[in-house]
């Protein structure tokens, strides 16, 4: 059970890192907006 939590947490970290890279590039404001909508839903 704890392994699953650790895996989910590491996936979240990777996903957030990718989002941060996309936002840092700032070449896709629409994508950034959709990311925020996904974040709000979760």
C-alpha positions as CSV (number, residue, x, y, z in Angstrom):
1,X,0.0,0.0,0.0
2,X,2.8,2.4,0.9
3,X,4.7,1.6,-2.4
4,X,1.6,2.7,-4.4
5,X,1.6,6.0,-2.5
6,X,5.3,6.6,-3.2
7,X,4.8,5.8,-6.9
8,X,1.8,8.2,-7.1
9,X,3.8,10.9,-5.3
10,X,6.8,10.5,-7.6
11,X,4.5,10.6,-10.7
12,X,3.0,13.9,-9.4
13,X,6.5,15.4,-8.9
14,X,7.4,14.5,-12.5
15,X,4.1,15.9,-13.9
16,X,4.6,19.1,-11.9
17,X,8.2,19.4,-13.2
18,X,6.9,19.1,-16.8
19,X,4.2,21.7,-16.1
20,X,6.9,24.1,-14.6
21,X,9.1,23.6,-17.7
22,X,6.1,24.4,-20.0
23,X,5.2,27.5,-17.9
24,X,8.8,28.6,-17.8
25,X,9.0,28.4,-21.6
26,X,5.8,30.5,-21.7
27,X,5.2,29.6,-25.3
28,X,1.7,28.0,-24.8
29,X,-0.6,30.2,-22.7
30,X,-3.6,28.2,-23.8
31,X,-1.9,25.0,-22.6
32,X,-1.0,26.7,-19.3
33,X,-4.6,27.7,-18.8
34,X,-5.8,24.1,-19.4
35,X,-3.2,22.9,-17.0
36,X,-4.6,25.3,-14.3
37,X,-8.1,24.0,-15.0
38,X,-6.8,20.4,-14.5
39,X,-5.1,21.4,-11.3
40,X,-8.3,23.0,-10.0
41,X,-10.3,19.9,-10.8
42,X,-7.8,17.7,-8.9
